[in-house]
Amino acid sequence: MSIIETLKSRRAVRNYEPHEVEEDKIAILLEAATWAPNDRLREPWHYYVIRGEAKQRYQNMALEYLEERFPAKPNLVKESLTVLQNTPLIIVVTSDVIPGDEASSEDNEYAVCCSIHSMWLAARELGLGLVWRTRGIGLVRDERLNRFIGSPENRKVIGTIFIGYSSSETPNTKRMSFTEKTTWL
């Protein structure tokens, strides 16, 4: 499959089969992620792989968060937890923060986004589904996640990646033509 075809076929997968992702495939995903472009080759990313007993602790933390955030929406909490329970692999991705250098810290965040996208394309090649979560059960903006992963203050969580073998076909999405989003100068 060409790069263009891979890009066009990449989807956010949220429903997974109930079996684990093999360690060799996790290693391939992480290696692919480290080949992302990054300013001054700072390689500003760090990956926290969550599975097994740690995943159960993550679920407990997510439940607490969701119940606090959505007390009047028990169905939303239940649906979110079901997705989480069916996800075999979670990877939290952080970006290095450079104290006193906001521009470089921001450049690092962009590089980490590219790193996540590289992982996403590799997942597609490996027959894995992936979704990048920031809100809700992604817990990206919740301080509990930082404590859970033991992230130092000089790292910012950019995304929580849910990975597994897709349990259903993800429908194609339509994109607006680039001509509607491009200005030629």
C-alpha positions in Angstrom: 0.0 0.0 0.0 1.4 3.4 -0.9 1.8 6.2 1.7 -1.1 8.1 0.2 -3.4 5.0 0.4 -2.3 4.4 4.0 -3.0 8.0 4.9 -6.5 7.8 3.3 -7.3 4.5 5.0 -6.1 5.5 8.5 -9.1 5.6 10.9 -9.8 6.1 14.6 -10.6 2.7 15.9 -12.5 2.5 19.2 -13.7 -1.1 19.3 -11.2 -3.9 19.9 -11.0 -7.7 20.0 -10.3 -9.0 23.5 -6.7 -10.2 22.9 -3.4 -8.6 23.8 -1.1 -6.8 21.4 2.1 -8.8 21.0 5.3 -7.3 22.5 7.1 -7.3 19.2 4.3 -5.2 17.6 4.4 -2.8 20.5 8.2 -2.4 19.9 7.6 -1.7 16.2 5.0 1.0 17.1 7.4 2.6 19.6 10.3 2.5 17.1 8.2 4.0 14.3 7.2 6.8 16.7 10.8 7.7 17.4 11.5 8.4 13.7 9.2 11.4 13.7 10.7 14.8 12.7 11.7 16.9 15.6 13.4 20.2 16.1 17.2 20.0 16.7 16.8 16.3 17.2 15.8 16.8 20.8 13.6 13.6 20.6 11.2 15.2 23.1 8.9 12.2 23.6 8.4 9.6 26.3 6.0 6.7 26.2 4.3 5.0 29.1 3.0 1.6 28.1 -0.1 0.5 30.2 -1.4 -3.0 30.2 -2.2 -5.8 32.7 -2.5 -4.7 36.3 -1.6 -1.1 35.4 -4.5 -1.0 33.0 -6.9 -2.0 35.8 -5.5 0.9 37.9 -6.0 3.2 35.0 -9.6 2.0 34.7 -10.2 2.8 38.4 -8.7 6.3 37.9 -10.8 6.9 34.8 -14.0 5.8 36.6 -13.3 8.3 39.4 -12.6 11.0 36.8 -15.7 10.3 34.7 -18.1 10.1 37.7 -16.8 13.5 38.9 -17.0 15.1 35.5 -20.3 13.6 34.4 -22.4 12.9 37.5 -25.7 13.3 35.6 -24.6 11.1 32.7 -24.2 7.5 34.0 -24.7 6.1 30.5 -21.8 8.1 29.2 -19.6 6.9 32.1 -20.7 3.3 31.4 -20.0 3.5 27.7 -16.6 5.1 28.2 -15.6 2.4 30.7 -16.8 -0.4 28.3 -14.5 1.0 25.6 -11.6 1.2 28.1 -12.2 -2.3 29.4 -12.1 -3.7 25.8 -8.9 -1.8 24.9 -5.9 -4.2 25.4 -3.1 -1.6 25.2 -2.8 2.0 26.3 0.2 4.2 25.7 0.4 7.7 27.3 2.7 10.0 25.3 4.4 13.0 26.8 6.5 15.9 25.5 9.5 17.5 27.1 8.9 21.0 28.5 12.0 23.3 28.5 11.7 25.7 31.4 11.9 29.3 30.2 11.8 28.4 26.6 8.1 28.4 25.5 8.9 28.3 21.8 11.1 25.2 22.0 8.5 23.5 24.3 5.8 24.2 21.8 8.1 22.8 19.0 8.5 19.7 21.1 4.7 19.3 21.3 4.5 19.4 17.5 7.2 16.8 17.2 5.3 14.5 19.7 2.1 14.9 17.6 4.1 13.7 14.6 5.4 10.8 16.7 1.9 9.8 17.5 0.9 10.0 13.9 3.9 7.9 12.9 2.7 5.3 15.4 -0.8 5.5 14.0 0.5 4.7 10.4 2.6 1.8 11.7 -0.4 0.4 13.5 -2.3 0.4 10.3 0.5 -1.6 8.6 0.6 -4.1 11.5 -3.2 -4.7 11.3 -3.9 -2.8 14.5 -6.5 -0.2 15.3 -5.6 3.0 17.2 -7.3 6.0 18.5 -5.6 9.1 20.0 -7.6 10.4 22.9 -7.2 13.7 24.7 -10.6 14.2 26.3 -12.7 12.0 28.5 -11.1 8.7 29.2 -7.9 10.0 27.7 -7.4 12.0 30.9 -4.9 14.2 29.2 -5.8 17.3 31.2 -6.3 15.6 34.5 -3.5 15.8 37.1 -4.2 12.2 38.2 -2.8 10.9 35.0 0.6 12.7 35.6 0.7 11.2 39.1 -0.3 7.7 37.8 2.5 7.6 35.2 5.0 9.3 37.5 5.7 12.0 34.9 8.2 14.6 36.1 7.1 18.3 35.9 9.2 18.8 32.8 6.9 16.6 30.7 3.4 17.4 29.4 0.9 14.7 28.4 0.0 15.1 24.7 -2.2 12.1 24.2 -3.4 8.7 25.4 -3.3 6.1 22.7 -5.7 3.2 22.7 -4.5 0.3 20.6 -5.8 -3.2 19.7 -7.1 -5.4 17.0 -10.3 -3.9 15.5 -13.5 -5.8 16.3 -15.4 -4.1 13.4 -14.9 -2.4 10.2 -14.5 1.4 10.7 -16.4 3.3 8.1 -14.7 5.5 5.6 -14.8 9.2 6.3 -15.2 12.0 3.8 -12.7 14.8 3.7 -13.1 18.2 2.2 -11.0 18.7 -0.9 -7.7 20.4 -0.3 -8.8 23.0 -2.8 -11.3 24.3 -0.3 -8.6 24.6 2.4 -5.8 26.0 0.3 -4.8 29.5 -0.6 -2.2 29.9 -3.4 -0.1 33.0 -3.1 
